Amino acid sequence: MSVPSMTLFYNPASPFARKVLILLHETGQLDRVALLPTQVSPVSPDAALNQDNPAGKLPALRLADGNVIHDSRVILEYLDTQHVGNPLIPREGSARWRRLTLASLADALLDAALLIRYETALRPPEKHWDLWLDNQAEKIQRSLAYFEQNAIAELSSHFDIAAISVAAALGYLDFRQPDLDWRNSCPHLANWFAEVSQRPSMQSTRPPA
Ligand code: 99T
């Protein structure tokens, strides 16, 4: 086992950090990264994280030379250049843009879910804005419907950047919005998610119960 040369600011509740951990697992790089558990929200920043990522968001990855890479998409892109196996992000061609677009939609779903989380968990109830919450919920529903109707075959073909991102997003919905019942309207996505959830990389990165 090698000594970790990189440090990852992460939290087990973060689906963005989970994507990084899944990719590390899938590409055999877990032992290269030391995990630094970090608790952060828009109203409770972390000073050490702010120094490494001025946006105050995790994940952030400190490299051996002290440079820091942040935003999960950039970290995934970097780590995918650091192993010798098949790339999990196609390097070129139409596949690259398609897989990144699917991944980006999954991240947008996550952004909406996180905005709902912050609005409901952090803002006082009398300040909740229903129109805001409803429109975030609709973004989630439209994205789920898109994956259900247009992307099942593609997601099933490779466990890559697109599949990792969608799997992390669905895991987050189950974690933070367990009453959403998305499986009812998305049976194919539900089957796909049940299957990929068996992967060791998914099992070992499940959000806390
Ligand atoms: O917004 C903040 O100040 C702190 N929030 C975060 O750091 C969240 C943690 S998920 N991370 C992001 O928003 C990263 C988004 C970025 N585009 C990326 O890395 O892809 C916390 C989830 C939860 O606790 O429910």
Residues whose N, C-alpha, C, O or C-beta is under 5 A from the ligand:
A	BS01	99T	A13 S14 P15 F16 V40 S41 P42 A55 G56 K57 L58 P59 D71 S72 R73 R117
